[in-house]
């Protein structure tokens, strides 16, 4: 879309309003087997990935999403060794998981190989070499099928999916969440994205209900990602026990210091506050 000599990308996730980004240069654009994929350069947010015309991540603010999806469960638990990531083909979640030396193996199951290949070429800062790490294992497959059929168990399962459109729709189902619980270790944790609840209330409310039905401990927690417009990004939490979420801030701070990882958004103080929700999110 051109306006006043500028080219704009317009996100079409919502029917009655849109988010626009000025495009400096289109770096890659194609239809993959599963979805429309574009990576473009912007003056402010750096490089941007969009799938099916919905913004997925940007170089400038990706840490607000990836760090909260990974560091919160890992540092709350304190003994995560085996991690499963469903989706996450851009590599940002894998990168942050592997910052933790306690993690012995991280498996990424991504349905669209093109996302991995294109992001490694045009958004290399997100994975930052994580796919070459010997602890990383990439599986190109349907995450739904993988979870149902695997004989492995995991200490942490992260659902790093797109919004519930296109190939990600089944990843928001009660059956899928149940299958994930079945392959968690006895004190394992499941986390997922569940939308910006101010404008995606049904998605967040449904996630909250499913997690409460399935897991011994369940909650929503929040992060603030500027390009996921209109308020807090909601993340879902389900755990086989209450142990991790009851970890106090002093212990979280101790683990964070020992992990010796650099962050741009996450802090132990943010960790302690992220489960405190505004009134409109009390579902």
Residue pairs with C-beta under 8 A, 6 or more apart in sequence:
1 7
1 8
1 9
1 10
1 20
2 8
6 22
6 23
7 22
7 23
8 20
8 21
8 22
8 23
9 20
9 21
9 22
9 23
9 38
9 40
9 48
9 50
10 18
10 19
10 20
10 53
11 18
11 19
11 20
11 21
11 50
11 53
11 54
11 55
12 18
12 53
12 54
13 19
13 53
13 54
13 163
14 199
19 55
19 227
19 229
21 40
21 42
21 45
21 48
21 55
22 42
22 43
22 44
23 40
23 41
23 42
24 40
24 41
24 42
24 43
25 40
25 41
26 38
26 39
26 40
26 41
27 39
27 40
27 41
27 47
27 122
28 37
28 38
28 39
28 118
28 121
28 122
29 36
29 37
29 38
29 39
29 40
30 36
30 37
30 114
30 118
31 37
32 112
32 114
32 115
33 112
33 114
34 111
34 112
34 114
34 166
34 167
35 51
35 52
35 112
35 162
35 166
35 167
36 51
36 52
36 53
37 49
37 50
37 51
37 112
37 114
37 115
37 118
38 49
38 50
39 47
39 48
39 49
39 50
39 118
39 119
39 122
39 123
40 47
40 48
40 50
41 47
41 48
42 48
42 58
44 60
45 58
45 59
45 60
45 61
45 227
46 58
46 59
46 60
47 58
47 59
47 122
47 123
47 125
48 55
48 57
48 58
48 59
48 227
49 55
49 56
49 57
49 58
49 90
49 119
49 123
50 56
51 115
51 162
51 166
52 162
52 165
52 166
54 162
54 163
54 165
55 227
55 228
56 90
56 162
57 65
57 66
57 90
57 92
57 123
57 126
57 227
58 227
59 123
59 125
59 126
60 226
61 225
61 226
61 227
62 92
62 126
63 263
63 264
63 265
63 266
64 223
64 224
64 225
64 226
64 233
64 264
64 265
65 92
65 193
65 223
65 225
65 228
65 233
66 92
66 93
66 95
66 96
66 126
67 96
67 263
67 264
67 265
67 266
68 221
68 223
68 235
68 265
68 266
68 270
68 274
69 93
69 96
69 158
69 160
69 191
69 193
69 235
70 93
70 96
70 97
70 158
71 96
71 256
71 261
71 263
71 266
71 271
72 191
72 221
72 235
72 266
72 271
72 274
73 80
73 156
73 158
73 189
73 191
73 237
73 244
74 80
74 97
74 100
74 102
74 103
74 156
75 247
75 252
75 255
75 256
75 259
75 268
75 271
76 189
76 244
76 245
76 247
76 252
76 271
77 155
77 156
77 187
77 189
77 243
77 244
77 247
78 244
78 247
78 251
78 255
79 102
79 155
80 100
80 102
80 103
80 155
80 156
80 189
81 102
81 103
81 104
81 105
81 155
82 103
82 104
82 105
82 106
82 107
82 152
82 153
82 154
82 155
82 156
82 185
83 97
83 103
83 105
83 106
83 107
83 154
83 155
83 156
83 157
83 158
84 106
84 107
84 109
84 147
84 152
84 154
84 156
84 157
84 158
84 183
85 93
85 94
85 97
85 106
85 107
85 108
85 109
85 157
85 158
85 160
86 109
86 143
86 146
86 147
86 157
86 158
86 159
86 160
86 161
86 171
87 109
87 110
87 111
87 143
87 159
87 160
87 161
87 162
87 168
87 171
88 94
88 108
88 110
88 158
88 160
89 108
89 110
89 112
89 113
89 115
89 116
89 119
90 115
90 116
90 119
90 123
90 126
90 127
91 108
91 116
91 119
91 120
91 126
91 127
91 128
91 130
91 131
92 126
92 127
92 160
93 108
93 158
93 160
94 106
94 108
94 127
94 130
94 131
94 136
95 126
95 127
95 128
95 130
97 103
97 106
97 156
97 158
98 106
98 130
98 133
98 135
98 136
99 259
99 261
100 259
100 261
101 259
103 135
104 135
105 135
105 137
106 133
106 135
106 136
106 137
107 137
107 138
107 139
107 152
107 154
108 131
108 136
108 137
108 138
108 139
109 139
109 141
109 143
109 146
109 147
110 116
110 138
110 139
110 140
110 141
110 143
111 140
111 141
111 142
111 143
111 167
112 140
112 167
113 140
116 131
116 138
116 140
119 126
119 127
120 127
120 131
130 136
131 138
139 146
143 159
143 161
143 171
144 170
144 171
144 176
144 179
147 157
147 176
147 179
147 180
147 183
148 179
150 183
152 183
153 183
153 184
153 185
153 188
154 183
154 184
154 185
154 188
155 184
155 185
155 187
155 188
155 189
156 188
156 189
156 190
156 191
157 180
157 183
157 184
157 188
157 189
157 190
157 191
158 191
158 192
159 171
159 180
159 190
159 191
159 192
159 193
160 193
161 168
161 171
161 172
161 192
161 193
162 168
163 195
163 200
163 203
164 171
164 172
164 203
170 176
171 192
172 192
172 194
172 203
172 206
172 207
173 210
174 210
174 213
174 214
177 190
177 192
177 210
177 211
177 214
177 238
178 214
180 190
180 238
181 190
181 214
181 215
181 238
181 240
184 190
184 240
185 240
186 240
186 241
187 239
187 240
187 241
187 243
187 244
188 239
188 240
189 237
189 238
189 239
189 240
189 244
190 211
190 215
190 236
190 237
190 238
190 239
191 235
191 236
191 237
191 238
192 207
192 235
192 236
193 233
193 234
193 235
193 236
194 200
194 203
194 204
194 207
194 208
194 220
194 234
194 235
194 236
195 203
195 204
195 207
195 233
195 234
196 228
196 229
196 230
196 231
196 232
196 233
196 234
197 203
197 204
197 205
197 220
197 231
197 232
197 234
197 280
197 281
198 230
198 231
198 232
198 280
199 230
199 231
200 234
203 234
204 220
204 234
204 281
204 283
205 283
207 220
207 234
207 236
208 218
208 220
208 236
208 283
209 283
211 218
211 219
211 236
211 237
211 238
212 218
214 238
215 238
215 239
215 240
216 239
216 240
216 241
216 242
217 237
217 238
217 239
217 240
217 241
217 242
217 244
217 245
218 236
218 237
218 238
218 239
219 236
219 237
219 245
219 275
220 234
220 235
220 236
220 237
220 275
220 277
220 281
220 283
221 234
221 235
221 237
221 274
221 275
221 277
222 232
222 233
222 234
222 235
222 274
222 277
222 281
223 232
223 233
223 235
223 265
223 274
224 231
224 232
224 233
225 233
232 278
232 281
234 281
237 245
237 275
239 245
245 275
249 268
249 269
249 271
249 272
252 268
252 271
252 272
253 268
256 267
256 268
